[in-house]
């Protein structure tokens, strides 16, 4: 359940920061582009959270297993 709480916190933080900047946007393109960028950041952080810690050593990366067990 704590993973879900962390995901919720990430989404709230990124969305709130993005929503505060929407008043400065003058075109639909800026609005949509900034939204897409914000969502990519959210996706990146959630993926990193789900993947866990990745070893820095290239040899340990090859032998590490993720939560999927494969």
N, CA, C, O and CB atoms as a CASP TS submission, in Angstrom:
PFRMAT TS
TARGET T0000
AUTHOR 0000-0000-0000
METHOD Language model
MODEL 1
PARENT N/A
ATOM      1  N   UNK     1       0.812  -1.181   0.000  1.00  0.00           N
ATOM      2  CA  UNK     1       0.000   0.000   0.000  1.00  0.00           C
ATOM      3  C   UNK     1       0.861   1.253   0.000  1.00  0.00           C
ATOM      4  O   UNK     1       0.443   2.290  -0.514  1.00  0.00           O
ATOM      5  CB  UNK     1      -0.927  -0.006   1.186  1.00  0.00           C
ATOM      6  N   UNK     2       2.051   1.170   0.566  1.00  0.00           N
ATOM      7  CA  UNK     2       2.905   2.355   0.607  1.00  0.00           C
ATOM      8  C   UNK     2       3.391   2.737  -0.791  1.00  0.00           C
ATOM      9  O   UNK     2       3.682   3.906  -1.044  1.00  0.00           O
ATOM     10  CB  UNK     2       4.101   2.115   1.532  1.00  0.00           C
ATOM     11  N   UNK     3       3.484   1.761  -1.704  1.00  0.00           N
ATOM     12  CA  UNK     3       3.872   2.080  -3.083  1.00  0.00           C
ATOM     13  C   UNK     3       2.782   2.922  -3.744  1.00  0.00           C
ATOM     14  O   UNK     3       3.076   3.865  -4.478  1.00  0.00           O
ATOM     15  CB  UNK     3       4.128   0.782  -3.902  1.00  0.00           C
ATOM     16  N   UNK     4       1.540   2.578  -3.482  1.00  0.00           N
ATOM     17  CA  UNK     4       0.414   3.345  -4.025  1.00  0.00           C
ATOM     18  C   UNK     4       0.405   4.764  -3.458  1.00  0.00           C
ATOM     19  O   UNK     4       0.101   5.717  -4.174  1.00  0.00           O
ATOM     20  CB  UNK     4      -0.922   2.640  -3.713  1.00  0.00           C
ATOM     21  N   UNK     5       0.737   4.903  -2.181  1.00  0.00           N
ATOM     22  CA  UNK     5       0.822   6.231  -1.572  1.00  0.00           C
ATOM     23  C   UNK     5       1.938   7.063  -2.208  1.00  0.00           C
ATOM     24  O   UNK     5       1.779   8.265  -2.421  1.00  0.00           O
ATOM     25  CB  UNK     5       1.055   6.107  -0.059  1.00  0.00           C
ATOM     26  N   UNK     6       3.058   6.418  -2.506  1.00  0.00           N
ATOM     27  CA  UNK     6       4.169   7.122  -3.156  1.00  0.00           C
ATOM     28  C   UNK     6       3.779   7.574  -4.561  1.00  0.00           C
ATOM     29  O   UNK     6       4.129   8.677  -4.979  1.00  0.00           O
ATOM     30  CB  UNK     6       5.416   6.220  -3.218  1.00  0.00           C
ATOM     31  N   UNK     7       3.059   6.729  -5.284  1.00  0.00           N
ATOM     32  CA  UNK     7       2.605   7.079  -6.637  1.00  0.00           C
ATOM     33  C   UNK     7       1.635   8.253  -6.576  1.00  0.00           C
ATOM     34  O   UNK     7       1.725   9.184  -7.376  1.00  0.00           O
ATOM     35  CB  UNK     7       1.934   5.861  -7.327  1.00  0.00           C
ATOM     36  N   UNK     8       0.717   8.205  -5.631  1.00  0.00           N
ATOM     37  CA  UNK     8      -0.246   9.298  -5.462  1.00  0.00           C
ATOM     38  C   UNK     8       0.460  10.602  -5.143  1.00  0.00           C
ATOM     39  O   UNK     8       0.081  11.655  -5.655  1.00  0.00           O
ATOM     40  CB  UNK     8      -1.249   8.966  -4.356  1.00  0.00           C
ATOM     41  N   UNK     9       1.479  10.543  -4.305  1.00  0.00           N
ATOM     42  CA  UNK     9       2.231  11.749  -3.946  1.00  0.00           C
ATOM     43  C   UNK     9       2.956  12.323  -5.159  1.00  0.00           C
ATOM     44  O   UNK     9       3.006  13.541  -5.335  1.00  0.00           O
ATOM     45  CB  UNK     9       3.239  11.440  -2.827  1.00  0.00           C
ATOM     46  N   UNK    10       3.513  11.457  -5.992  1.00  0.00           N
ATOM     47  CA  UNK    10       4.207  11.909  -7.204  1.00  0.00           C
ATOM     48  C   UNK    10       3.232  12.628  -8.126  1.00  0.00           C
ATOM     49  O   UNK    10       3.524  13.717  -8.621  1.00  0.00           O
ATOM     50  CB  UNK    10       4.863  10.716  -7.942  1.00  0.00           C
ATOM     51  N   UNK    11       2.073  12.016  -8.356  1.00  0.00           N
ATOM     52  CA  UNK    11       1.077  12.606  -9.260  1.00  0.00           C
ATOM     53  C   UNK    11       0.580  13.947  -8.707  1.00  0.00           C
ATOM     54  O   UNK    11       0.465  14.919  -9.454  1.00  0.00           O
ATOM     55  CB  UNK    11      -0.115  11.634  -9.466  1.00  0.00           C
ATOM     56  N   UNK    12       0.288  14.001  -7.416  1.00  0.00           N
ATOM     57  CA  UNK    12      -0.188  15.253  -6.814  1.00  0.00           C
ATOM     58  C   UNK    12       0.849  16.360  -6.944  1.00  0.00           C
ATOM     59  O   UNK    12       0.521  17.496  -7.288  1.00  0.00           O
ATOM     60  CB  UNK    12      -0.537  15.038  -5.337  1.00  0.00           C
ATOM     61  N   UNK    13       2.102  16.021  -6.667  1.00  0.00           N
ATOM     62  CA  UNK    13       3.171  17.026  -6.730  1.00  0.00           C
ATOM     63  C   UNK    13       3.353  17.572  -8.142  1.00  0.00           C
ATOM     64  O   UNK    13       3.397  18.787  -8.339  1.00  0.00           O
ATOM     65  CB  UNK    13       4.487  16.428  -6.237  1.00  0.00           C
ATOM     66  N   UNK    14       3.457  16.684  -9.118  1.00  0.00           N
ATOM     67  CA  UNK    14       3.684  17.112 -10.500  1.00  0.00           C
ATOM     68  C   UNK    14       2.478  17.859 -11.060  1.00  0.00           C
ATOM     69  O   UNK    14       2.637  18.871 -11.743  1.00  0.00           O
ATOM     70  CB  UNK    14       4.002  15.907 -11.383  1.00  0.00           C
ATOM     71  N   UNK    15       1.269  17.363 -10.773  1.00  0.00           N
ATOM     72  CA  UNK    15       0.075  18.008 -11.296  1.00  0.00           C
ATOM     73  C   UNK    15      -0.114  19.398 -10.687  1.00  0.00           C
ATOM     74  O   UNK    15      -0.468  20.344 -11.391  1.00  0.00           O
ATOM     75  CB  UNK    15      -1.153  17.142 -11.026  1.00  0.00           C
ATOM     76  N   UNK    16       0.118  19.519  -9.402  1.00  0.00           N
ATOM     77  CA  UNK    16      -0.034  20.824  -8.743  1.00  0.00           C
ATOM     78  C   UNK    16       0.940  21.847  -9.308  1.00  0.00           C
ATOM     79  O   UNK    16       0.576  22.999  -9.545  1.00  0.00           O
ATOM     80  CB  UNK    16       0.177  20.689  -7.231  1.00  0.00           C
ATOM     81  N   UNK    17       2.186  21.416  -9.524  1.00  0.00           N
ATOM     82  CA  UNK    17       3.187  22.329 -10.097  1.00  0.00           C
ATOM     83  C   UNK    17       2.800  22.725 -11.518  1.00  0.00           C
ATOM     84  O   UNK    17       2.960  23.881 -11.910  1.00  0.00           O
ATOM     85  CB  UNK    17       4.589  21.675 -10.090  1.00  0.00           C
ATOM     86  N   UNK    18       2.289  21.764 -12.291  1.00  0.00           N
ATOM     87  CA  UNK    18       1.884  22.056 -13.670  1.00  0.00           C
ATOM     88  C   UNK    18       0.666  22.977 -13.680  1.00  0.00           C
ATOM     89  O   UNK    18       0.609  23.921 -14.467  1.00  0.00           O
ATOM     90  CB  UNK    18       1.575  20.749 -14.438  1.00  0.00           C
ATOM     91  N   UNK    19      -0.305  22.708 -12.813  1.00  0.00           N
ATOM     92  CA  UNK    19      -1.527  23.506 -12.788  1.00  0.00           C
ATOM     93  C   UNK    19      -1.238  24.959 -12.409  1.00  0.00           C
ATOM     94  O   UNK    19      -1.912  25.870 -12.889  1.00  0.00           O
ATOM     95  CB  UNK    19      -2.533  22.900 -11.810  1.00  0.00           C
ATOM     96  N   UNK    20      -0.241  25.178 -11.552  1.00  0.00           N
ATOM     97  CA  UNK    20       0.124  26.542 -11.156  1.00  0.00           C
ATOM     98  C   UNK    20       0.696  27.331 -12.330  1.00  0.00           C
ATOM     99  O   UNK    20       0.598  28.558 -12.360  1.00  0.00           O
ATOM    100  CB  UNK    20       1.138  26.507 -10.010  1.00  0.00           C
ATOM    101  N   UNK    21       1.285  26.639 -13.287  1.00  0.00           N
ATOM    102  CA  UNK    21       1.887  27.306 -14.443  1.00  0.00           C
ATOM    103  C   UNK    21       0.908  27.516 -15.597  1.00  0.00           C
ATOM    104  O   UNK    21       1.245  28.208 -16.558  1.00  0.00           O
ATOM    105  CB  UNK    21       3.066  26.507 -14.929  1.00  0.00           C
ATOM    106  N   UNK    22      -0.283  26.945 -15.533  1.00  0.00           N
ATOM    107  CA  UNK    22      -1.211  27.040 -16.665  1.00  0.00           C
ATOM    108  C   UNK    22      -1.706  28.457 -16.926  1.00  0.00           C
ATOM    109  O   UNK    22      -2.091  28.767 -18.053  1.00  0.00           O
ATOM    110  CB  UNK    22      -2.392  26.143 -16.428  1.00  0.00           C
ATOM    111  N   UNK    23      -1.707  29.315 -15.931  1.00  0.00           N
ATOM    112  CA  UNK    23      -2.166  30.690 -16.124  1.00  0.00           C
ATOM    113  C   UNK    23      -1.230  31.456 -17.046  1.00  0.00           C
ATOM    114  O   UNK    23      -1.655  32.404 -17.708  1.00  0.00           O
ATOM    115  CB  UNK    23      -2.281  31.409 -14.781  1.00  0.00           C
ATOM    116  N   UNK    24       0.023  31.066 -17.100  1.00  0.00           N
ATOM    117  CA  UNK    24       1.014  31.738 -17.946  1.00  0.00           C
ATOM    118  C   UNK    24       0.938  31.302 -19.411  1.00  0.00           C
ATOM    119  O   UNK    24       1.496  31.964 -20.286  1.00  0.00           O
ATOM    120  CB  UNK    24       2.406  31.472 -17.413  1.00  0.00           C
ATOM    121  N   UNK    25       0.259  30.207 -19.673  1.00  0.00           N
ATOM    122  CA  UNK    25       0.210  29.672 -21.038  1.00  0.00           C
ATOM    123  C   UNK    25      -0.807  30.435 -21.867  1.00  0.00           C
ATOM    124  O   UNK    25      -1.930  30.689 -21.431  1.00  0.00           O
ATOM    125  CB  UNK    25      -0.133  28.170 -21.026  1.00  0.00           C
ATOM    126  N   UNK    26      -0.386  30.797 -23.081  1.00  0.00           N
ATOM    127  CA  UNK    26      -1.253  31.613 -23.929  1.00  0.00           C
ATOM    128  C   UNK    26      -1.869  30.836 -25.086  1.00  0.00           C
ATOM    129  O   UNK    26      -2.872  31.268 -25.654  1.00  0.00           O
ATOM    130  CB  UNK    26      -0.480  32.777 -24.470  1.00  0.00           C
ATOM    131  N   UNK    27      -1.286  29.704 -25.441  1.00  0.00           N
ATOM    132  CA  UNK    27      -1.818  28.947 -26.569  1.00  0.00           C
ATOM    133  C   UNK    27      -2.154  27.521 -26.142  1.00  0.00           C
ATOM    134  O   UNK    27      -1.653  27.020 -25.135  1.00  0.00           O
ATOM    135  CB  UNK    27      -0.814  28.934 -27.735  1.00  0.00           C
ATOM    136  N   UNK    28      -2.992  26.899 -26.914  1.00  0.00           N
ATOM    137  CA  UNK    28      -3.343  25.507 -26.669  1.00  0.00           C
ATOM    138  C   UNK    28      -2.143  24.588 -26.828  1.00  0.00           C
ATOM    139  O   UNK    28      -2.030  23.571 -26.144  1.00  0.00           O
ATOM    140  CB  UNK    28      -4.451  25.074 -27.605  1.00  0.00           C
ATOM    141  N   UNK    29      -1.245  24.957 -27.741  1.00  0.00           N
ATOM    142  CA  UNK    29      -0.047  24.145 -27.961  1.00  0.00           C
ATOM    143  C   UNK    29       0.820  24.120 -26.707  1.00  0.00           C
ATOM    144  O   UNK    29       1.296  23.058 -26.304  1.00  0.00           O
ATOM    145  CB  UNK    29       0.763  24.684 -29.157  1.00  0.00           C
ATOM    146  N   UNK    30       1.028  25.282 -26.086  1.00  0.00           N
ATOM    147  CA  UNK    30       1.826  25.339 -24.855  1.00  0.00           C
ATOM    148  C   UNK    30       1.179  24.503 -23.755  1.00  0.00           C
ATOM    149  O   UNK    30       1.861  23.782 -23.028  1.00  0.00           O
ATOM    150  CB  UNK    30       1.993  26.799 -24.384  1.00  0.00           C
ATOM    151  N   UNK    31      -0.137  24.608 -23.641  1.00  0.00           N
ATOM    152  CA  UNK    31      -0.877  23.869 -22.624  1.00  0.00           C
ATOM    153  C   UNK    31      -0.694  22.365 -22.815  1.00  0.00           C
ATOM    154  O   UNK    31      -0.338  21.645 -21.881  1.00  0.00           O
ATOM    155  CB  UNK    31      -2.369  24.236 -22.671  1.00  0.00           C
ATOM    156  N   UNK    32      -0.942  21.908 -24.035  1.00  0.00           N
ATOM    157  CA  UNK    32      -0.859  20.475 -24.313  1.00  0.00           C
ATOM    158  C   UNK    32       0.574  19.961 -24.226  1.00  0.00           C
ATOM    159  O   UNK    32       0.814  18.867 -23.716  1.00  0.00           O
ATOM    160  CB  UNK    32      -1.431  20.175 -25.688  1.00  0.00           C
ATOM    161  N   UNK    33       1.513  20.740 -24.719  1.00  0.00           N
ATOM    162  CA  UNK    33       2.917  20.336 -24.676  1.00  0.00           C
ATOM    163  C   UNK    33       3.429  20.229 -23.250  1.00  0.00           C
ATOM    164  O   UNK    33       4.138  19.282 -22.907  1.00  0.00           O
ATOM    165  CB  UNK    33       3.771  21.319 -25.455  1.00  0.00           C
ATOM    166  N   UNK    34       3.069  21.198 -22.421  1.00  0.00           N
ATOM    167  CA  UNK    34       3.524  21.153 -21.029  1.00  0.00           C
ATOM    168  C   UNK    34       2.851  20.004 -20.273  1.00  0.00           C
ATOM    169  O   UNK    34       3.460  19.398 -19.391  1.00  0.00           O
ATOM    170  CB  UNK    34       3.235  22.494 -20.325  1.00  0.00           C
ATOM    171  N   UNK    35       1.606  19.710 -20.616  1.00  0.00           N
ATOM    172  CA  UNK    35       0.917  18.578 -19.988  1.00  0.00           C
ATOM    173  C   UNK    35       1.600  17.265 -20.364  1.00  0.00           C
ATOM    174  O   UNK    35       1.816  16.404 -19.512  1.00  0.00           O
ATOM    175  CB  UNK    35      -0.573  18.546 -20.406  1.00  0.00           C
ATOM    176  N   UNK    36       1.934  17.121 -21.627  1.00  0.00           N
ATOM    177  CA  UNK    36       2.614  15.901 -22.078  1.00  0.00           C
ATOM    178  C   UNK    36       3.962  15.739 -21.388  1.00  0.00           C
ATOM    179  O   UNK    36       4.330  14.631 -20.998  1.00  0.00           O
ATOM    180  CB  UNK    36       2.805  15.924 -23.602  1.00  0.00           C
ATOM    181  N   UNK    37       4.692  16.822 -21.236  1.00  0.00           N
ATOM    182  CA  UNK    37       5.989  16.773 -20.550  1.00  0.00           C
ATOM    183  C   UNK    37       5.819  16.385 -19.084  1.00  0.00           C
ATOM    184  O   UNK    37       6.587  15.586 -18.549  1.00  0.00           O
ATOM    185  CB  UNK    37       6.704  18.131 -20.655  1.00  0.00           C
ATOM    186  N   UNK    38       4.816  16.954 -18.452  1.00  0.00           N
ATOM    187  CA  UNK    38       4.556  16.632 -17.050  1.00  0.00           C
ATOM    188  C   UNK    38       4.212  15.156 -16.895  1.00  0.00           C
ATOM    189  O   UNK    38       4.695  14.500 -15.973  1.00  0.00           O
ATOM    190  CB  UNK    38       3.417  17.505 -16.497  1.00  0.00           C
ATOM    191  N   UNK    39       3.389  14.634 -17.782  1.00  0.00           N
ATOM    192  CA  UNK    39       3.004  13.229 -17.700  1.00  0.00           C
ATOM    193  C   UNK    39       4.193  12.300 -17.961  1.00  0.00           C
ATOM    194  O   UNK    39       4.279  11.229 -17.361  1.00  0.00           O
ATOM    195  CB  UNK    39       1.884  12.934 -18.694  1.00  0.00           C
ATOM    196  N   UNK    40       5.110  12.696 -18.846  1.00  0.00           N
ATOM    197  CA  UNK    40       6.309  11.893 -19.078  1.00  0.00           C
ATOM    198  C   UNK    40       7.163  11.824 -17.817  1.00  0.00           C
ATOM    199  O   UNK    40       7.718  10.772 -17.503  1.00  0.00           O
ATOM    200  CB  UNK    40       7.128  12.471 -20.242  1.00  0.00           C
ATOM    201  N   UNK    41       7.271  12.927 -17.097  1.00  0.00           N
ATOM    202  CA  UNK    41       8.014  12.932 -15.835  1.00  0.00           C
ATOM    203  C   UNK    41       7.350  12.013 -14.816  1.00  0.00           C
ATOM    204  O   UNK    41       8.025  11.263 -14.111  1.00  0.00           O
ATOM    205  CB  UNK    41       8.116  14.363 -15.272  1.00  0.00           C
ATOM    206  N   UNK    42       6.022  12.076 -14.744  1.00  0.00           N
ATOM    207  CA  UNK    42       5.280  11.216 -13.827  1.00  0.00           C
ATOM    208  C   UNK    42       5.515   9.747 -14.179  1.00  0.00           C
ATOM    209  O   UNK    42       5.787   8.929 -13.300  1.00  0.00           O
ATOM    210  CB  UNK    42       3.768  11.549 -13.868  1.00  0.00           C
ATOM    211  N   UNK    43       5.410   9.419 -15.462  1.00  0.00           N
ATOM    212  CA  UNK    43       5.622   8.039 -15.912  1.00  0.00           C
ATOM    213  C   UNK    43       7.024   7.557 -15.576  1.00  0.00           C
ATOM    214  O   UNK    43       7.207   6.428 -15.122  1.00  0.00           O
ATOM    215  CB  UNK    43       5.382   7.925 -17.417  1.00  0.00           C
ATOM    216  N   UNK    44       8.011   8.414 -15.801  1.00  0.00           N
ATOM    217  CA  UNK    44       9.402   8.057 -15.529  1.00  0.00           C
ATOM    218  C   UNK    44       9.605   7.748 -14.046  1.00  0.00           C
ATOM    219  O   UNK    44      10.243   6.755 -13.695  1.00  0.00           O
ATOM    220  CB  UNK    44      10.341   9.190 -15.967  1.00  0.00           C
ATOM    221  N   UNK    45       9.061   8.601 -13.183  1.00  0.00           N
ATOM    222  CA  UNK    45       9.227   8.411 -11.742  1.00  0.00           C
ATOM    223  C   UNK    45       8.480   7.178 -11.242  1.00  0.00           C
ATOM    224  O   UNK    45       8.988   6.451 -10.389  1.00  0.00           O
ATOM    225  CB  UNK    45       8.744   9.646 -10.991  1.00  0.00           C
ATOM    226  N   UNK    46       7.284   6.938 -11.764  1.00  0.00           N
ATOM    227  CA  UNK    46       6.521   5.762 -11.352  1.00  0.00           C
ATOM    228  C   UNK    46       7.205   4.488 -11.835  1.00  0.00           C
ATOM    229  O   UNK    46       7.251   3.496 -11.107  1.00  0.00           O
ATOM    230  CB  UNK    46       5.080   5.835 -11.892  1.00  0.00           C
ATOM    231  N   UNK    47       7.731   4.504 -13.043  1.00  0.00           N
ATOM    232  CA  UNK    47       8.451   3.333 -13.553  1.00  0.00           C
ATOM    233  C   UNK    47       9.688   3.050 -12.709  1.00  0.00           C
ATOM    234  O   UNK    47       9.968   1.897 -12.381  1.00  0.00           O
ATOM    235  CB  UNK    47       8.851   3.543 -15.024  1.00  0.00           C
ATOM    236  N   UNK    48      10.430   4.104 -12.358  1.00  0.00           N
ATOM    237  CA  UNK    48      11.623   3.926 -11.527  1.00  0.00           C
ATOM    238  C   UNK    48      11.238   3.375 -10.150  1.00  0.00           C
ATOM    239  O   UNK    48      11.966   2.564  -9.577  1.00  0.00           O
ATOM    240  CB  UNK    48      12.384   5.266 -11.377  1.00  0.00           C
ATOM    241  N   UNK    49      10.106   3.812  -9.628  1.00  0.00           N
ATOM    242  CA  UNK    49       9.632   3.317  -8.345  1.00  0.00           C
ATOM    243  C   UNK    49       9.273   1.831  -8.431  1.00  0.00           C
ATOM    244  O   UNK    49       9.579   1.060  -7.521  1.00  0.00           O
ATOM    245  CB  UNK    49       8.420   4.132  -7.877  1.00  0.00           C
ATOM    246  N   UNK    50       8.630   1.439  -9.518  1.00  0.00           N
ATOM    247  CA  UNK    50       8.219   0.042  -9.659  1.00  0.00           C
ATOM    248  C   UNK    50       9.398  -0.879  -9.971  1.00  0.00           C
ATOM    249  O   UNK    50       9.375  -2.056  -9.611  1.00  0.00           O
ATOM    250  CB  UNK    50       7.170  -0.081 -10.752  1.00  0.00           C
ATOM    251  N   UNK    51      10.416  -0.356 -10.632  1.00  0.00           N
ATOM    252  CA  UNK    51      11.575  -1.183 -10.994  1.00  0.00           C
ATOM    253  C   UNK    51      12.511  -1.392  -9.816  1.00  0.00           C
ATOM    254  O   UNK    51      13.279  -2.353  -9.797  1.00  0.00           O
ATOM    255  CB  UNK    51      12.339  -0.547 -12.146  1.00  0.00           C
ATOM    256  N   UNK    52      12.456  -0.518  -8.851  1.00  0.00           N
ATOM    257  CA  UNK    52      13.334  -0.637  -7.690  1.00  0.00           C
ATOM    258  C   UNK    52      14.709  -0.081  -7.998  1.00  0.00           C
ATOM    259  O   UNK    52      14.926   0.553  -9.030  1.00  0.00           O
ATOM    260  CB  UNK    52      13.444  -2.094  -7.245  1.00  0.00           C
ATOM    261  N   UNK    53      15.631  -0.329  -7.086  1.00  0.00           N
ATOM    262  CA  UNK    53      16.987   0.163  -7.264  1.00  0.00           C
ATOM    263  C   UNK    53      17.707  -0.645  -8.338  1.00  0.00           C
ATOM    264  O   UNK    53      17.716  -1.875  -8.305  1.00  0.00           O
ATOM    265  CB  UNK    53      17.761   0.105  -5.940  1.00  0.00           C
ATOM    266  N   UNK    54      18.303   0.059  -9.280  1.00  0.00           N
ATOM    267  CA  UNK    54      19.064  -0.584 -10.346  1.00  0.00           C
ATOM    268  C   UNK    54      20.538  -0.468  -9.999  1.00  0.00           C
ATOM    269  O   UNK    54      21.022   0.630  -9.724  1.00  0.00           O
ATOM    270  CB  UNK    54      18.757   0.057 -11.741  1.00  0.00           C
ATOM    271  N   UNK    55      21.264  -1.590 -10.008  1.00  0.00           N
ATOM    272  CA  UNK    55      22.693  -1.528  -9.689  1.00  0.00           C
ATOM    273  C   UNK    55      23.453  -0.647 -10.682  1.00  0.00           C
ATOM    274  O   UNK    55      23.144  -0.634 -11.873  1.00  0.00           O
ATOM    275  CB  UNK    55      23.293  -2.937  -9.678  1.00  0.00           C
ATOM    276  N   UNK    56      24.445   0.087 -10.184  1.00  0.00           N
ATOM    277  CA  UNK    56      25.255   0.949 -11.043  1.00  0.00           C
ATOM    278  C   UNK    56      26.268   0.134 -11.845  1.00  0.00           C
ATOM    279  O   UNK    56      26.629   0.511 -12.960  1.00  0.00           O
ATOM    280  CB  UNK    56      25.977   2.008 -10.204  1.00  0.00           C
ATOM    281  N   UNK    57      26.720  -0.967 -11.286  1.00  0.00           N
ATOM    282  CA  UNK    57      27.716  -1.818 -11.941  1.00  0.00           C
ATOM    283  C   UNK    57      27.066  -2.540 -13.118  1.00  0.00           C
ATOM    284  O   UNK    57      26.035  -3.191 -12.950  1.00  0.00           O
ATOM    285  CB  UNK    57      28.325  -2.842 -10.936  1.00  0.00           C
ATOM    286  N   UNK    58      27.656  -2.432 -14.300  1.00  0.00           N
ATOM    287  CA  UNK    58      27.050  -3.031 -15.493  1.00  0.00           C
ATOM    288  C   UNK    58      26.943  -4.546 -15.377  1.00  0.00           C
ATOM    289  O   UNK    58      26.009  -5.133 -15.923  1.00  0.00           O
ATOM    290  CB  UNK    58      27.857  -2.667 -16.733  1.00  0.00           C
ATOM    291  N   UNK    59      27.869  -5.192 -14.684  1.00  0.00           N
ATOM    292  CA  UNK    59      27.807  -6.641 -14.538  1.00  0.00           C
ATOM    293  C   UNK    59      26.681  -7.068 -13.596  1.00  0.00           C
ATOM    294  O   UNK    59      26.078  -8.123 -13.798  1.00  0.00           O
ATOM    295  CB  UNK    59      29.140  -7.172 -14.029  1.00  0.00           C
ATOM    296  N   UNK    60      26.397  -6.285 -12.599  1.00  0.00           N
ATOM    297  CA  UNK    60      25.310  -6.609 -11.674  1.00  0.00           C
ATOM    298  C   UNK    60      23.957  -6.348 -12.324  1.00  0.00           C
ATOM    299  O   UNK    60      22.975  -7.011 -11.989  1.00  0.00           O
ATOM    300  CB  UNK    60      25.442  -5.793 -10.375  1.00  0.00           C
ATOM    301  N   UNK    61      23.889  -5.387 -13.257  1.00  0.00           N
ATOM    302  CA  UNK    61      22.637  -5.113 -13.960  1.00  0.00           C
ATOM    303  C   UNK    61      22.211  -6.329 -14.765  1.00  0.00           C
ATOM    304  O   UNK    61      21.026  -6.659 -14.830  1.00  0.00           O
ATOM    305  CB  UNK    61      22.782  -3.887 -14.879  1.00  0.00           C
ATOM    306  N   UNK    62      23.191  -7.000 -15.383  1.00  0.00           N
ATOM    307  CA  UNK    62      22.879  -8.143 -16.250  1.00  0.00           C
ATOM    308  C   UNK    62      22.265  -9.290 -15.452  1.00  0.00           C
ATOM    309  O   UNK    62      21.424 -10.025 -15.970  1.00  0.00           O
ATOM    310  CB  UNK    62      24.145  -8.628 -16.973  1.00  0.00           C
ATOM    311  N   UNK    63      22.676  -9.446 -14.208  1.00  0.00           N
ATOM    312  CA  UNK    63      22.228 -10.580 -13.410  1.00  0.00           C
ATOM    313  C   UNK    63      21.091 -10.231 -12.457  1.00  0.00           C
ATOM    314  O   UNK    63      20.574 -11.114 -11.773  1.00  0.00           O
ATOM    315  CB  UNK    63      23.381 -11.132 -12.630  1.00  0.00           C
ATOM    316  N   UNK    64      20.696  -8.974 -12.399  1.00  0.00           N
ATOM    317  CA  UNK    64      19.662  -8.592 -11.449  1.00  0.00           C
ATOM    318  C   UNK    64      18.295  -9.009 -11.986  1.00  0.00           C
ATOM    319  O   UNK    64      18.076  -9.041 -13.197  1.00  0.00           O
ATOM    320  CB  UNK    64      19.701  -7.070 -11.173  1.00  0.00           C
ATOM    321  N   UNK    65      17.388  -9.324 -11.078  1.00  0.00           N
ATOM    322  CA  UNK    65      16.020  -9.675 -11.473  1.00  0.00           C
ATOM    323  C   UNK    65      15.084  -8.629 -10.909  1.00  0.00           C
ATOM    324  O   UNK    65      15.322  -8.098  -9.824  1.00  0.00           O
ATOM    325  CB  UNK    65      15.623 -11.105 -10.976  1.00  0.00           C
ATOM    326  N   UNK    66      14.051  -8.335 -11.615  1.00  0.00           N
ATOM    327  CA  UNK    66      13.056  -7.359 -11.200  1.00  0.00           C
ATOM    328  C   UNK    66      11.954  -8.068 -10.434  1.00  0.00           C
ATOM    329  O   UNK    66      12.027  -9.277 -10.214  1.00  0.00           O
ATOM    330  CB  UNK    66      12.480  -6.600 -12.417  1.00  0.00           C
ATOM    331  N   UNK    67      10.960  -7.343 -10.035  1.00  0.00           N
ATOM    332  CA  UNK    67       9.847  -7.894  -9.274  1.00  0.00           C
ATOM    333  C   UNK    67       9.089  -8.972 -10.058  1.00  0.00           C
ATOM    334  O   UNK    67       8.439  -9.832  -9.463  1.00  0.00           O
ATOM    335  CB  UNK    67       8.895  -6.781  -8.874  1.00  0.00           C
ATOM    336  N   UNK    68       9.174  -8.924 -11.379  1.00  0.00           N
ATOM    337  CA  UNK    68       8.465  -9.899 -12.187  1.00  0.00           C
ATOM    338  C   UNK    68       9.057 -11.289 -12.032  1.00  0.00           C
ATOM    339  O   UNK    68       8.383 -12.283 -12.305  1.00  0.00           O
ATOM    340  CB  UNK    68       8.485  -9.488 -13.642  1.00  0.00           C
ATOM    341  N   UNK    69      10.315 -11.374 -11.594  1.00  0.00           N
ATOM    342  CA  UNK    69      10.940 -12.662 -11.361  1.00  0.00           C
ATOM    343  C   UNK    69      11.535 -13.298 -12.594  1.00  0.00           C
ATOM    344  O   UNK    69      12.040 -14.418 -12.515  1.00  0.00           O
ATOM    345  CB  UNK    69       9.961 -13.580 -10.776  1.00  0.00           C
ATOM    346  N   UNK    70      11.496 -12.633 -13.726  1.00  0.00           N
ATOM    347  CA  UNK    70      12.058 -13.229 -14.939  1.00  0.00           C
ATOM    348  C   UNK    70      13.491 -12.844 -15.136  1.00  0.00           C
ATOM    349  O   UNK    70      14.114 -13.263 -16.112  1.00  0.00           O
ATOM    350  CB  UNK    70      11.261 -12.829 -16.145  1.00  0.00           C
TER
END
